[in-house]
Amino acid sequence: MCGIIGYIGKKRAAPILFDSLKKLEYRGYDSVGMATINGEAEIEIKKGSGRIEAVNEKEDFLTLKGNIGIGHTRWATHGAVEDRNAHPFTSCNGHYALVHNGILENYLELKEDLKKKGHVFTSDTDTEVLVHLIEEEMNNSKEKDLVKVLSKLTQIAKGAYTFLLLDAKNNIIYAFRKDSPIIIGIGEDELFASSDITSFLAYTNKAIILENNQLAILRDNCSIYDIQTGKEVEQEITTIDWTAEQASKSGFPHFMLKEIFEEVEISKHALEQDSLKFNGMIDVLSKAKKVFFLGSGTSYRACLLASIYFAQIAKKHFMPILGSEFKTYQNLIDKDTVIFAISQSGETADVLEGINIAKTKGARVVSLVNVIGSTIMRESDQYLTLNAGPEIAVASTKAFTSQVLILTLLAYGLSDRLKEGREHLYEVVRKLEVIMNQSDTIAILAKDVLNKNDLYLIGRGASYPIAMEGELKIKEIAYIHADALAGGELKHHTLALIEPGVPCIALVPNDDTKDDMINNIMQIKARGGKIIGISSEHLELFDYYISIPKVHLEPLLMIPVLQLISYYLSVIRGNDPDFPRNLAKSVTVL
Ligand code: AGP
């Protein structure tokens, strides 16, 4: 998703914007740009398509003057990946520059209308329409008051458009939120505005999270207005307990590897939930007539695993729904329903859409998120947090592990067996380091055995959604066609694809799926397939073996094994595991 950053303060803006844009890279992007107000109240812009370093080679961002500026990393939605479509964009009169996160749905009709009024466009983007629309409305407005102008503009412009507007005449940065998040950073004599706190965490952890339809006016101080009422609003300053160190690589080659290794520590924080909130969540779930888990991507796989553990541990049928498929099931949702949204970023549009539909039907919404102040958290009646710290790599790893630990603990809580649940889960947490200590072995296996164009993963019961998560990771960052299936399904279809030498990762926990998994392994080996067994016991049937410690909930220890496999496959194949092609960290578009 696009990343936006604005700075106003006593220092030169360019180096700070550049540093912040580097921190926003993980969101996924294809173009980058910056604009500052130079000494003569003029806007200077540098931008281009490509990675930040490459564009900087050509443009030399740091030559931009002035102590007020905005920056943007673009993830193309409207308009090809070309220099001219990179943000920022200026108004005809050069007084304004704008960067945007979201989608202006009716931009084409607005653009035609603005062209008739004499506006000249240089790009194919929806964003450029926004800055000319603001210019047009400000020119016509008597008060020259953006609060009033936006109140009218939001009636005619449809879609999600969070933006930063640089006003060269008045040395102001305006930050407006409509759907996509924007956070104001409150520093010592300096202010920031960004789509992501990690971009300015090195300068301050004091933040104001703008609500929808709020406009922040940043000059020597910050004032916030609700554009619907036109009134100034109180500002609640939040201290985000993340450190800049957490948002850096700390010596690891990639954020992803760092975040996998962090699981040893943060999984303890995951289980140290605020007891009032945790018991409140158990109470809501225990009284609910219907509960649906809701998530996308890796978080949906956490929903699948949770659904299995709630069935097995708490004898509850909580159905998992894919965020983008929520409409398919909306007729099941009513005032007796609880939607349990699972999301690391708390900004996934597919999940938010489901939440909004559920609310119109009177359902209650609870959530499990990692990002404090995220939209899904704020839309929830109750929420729990992962306490995993910032997850920078696009591939979600420590968040997934924390999600499944917390959801499994909730299942034990719902069946009045919290003490037993803690014992089983802390047993898993204590053994995570054993897995991390095998990372070299796993790296060699990835290089010598798994670096193929097709990979299969099989599991049963709780291991099946974990196999699916392994599939997702391998596809997402190694760009290998991986296929996960329930072991019992082999004979119904995928066995047709098993040829001599085909590698198949078999998840064989020491539980009631073991015997059936052994049958599946024999079916694969009979066709010449190669078995990479992940298990607490070495079986002769395994061609290769990754051992995990014997614990009650063995499938959970297979998660970091698959994460490490996907990481090493990605590196071996020359990919950047932190920035997989075409993907973004937080998918805030439908
Ligand atoms: C996971 O590695 C992917 N980046 C992706 O599937 C992700 O899980 C999905 O977009 C949901 O993100 P969320 O947890 O922030 O809602």
Residues whose N, C-alpha, C, O or C-beta is under 5 A from the ligand:
A	BS01	AGP	S296 G297 T298 S299 I342 S343 Q344 S345 G346 T348 V394 A395 S396 A584 K585 V587
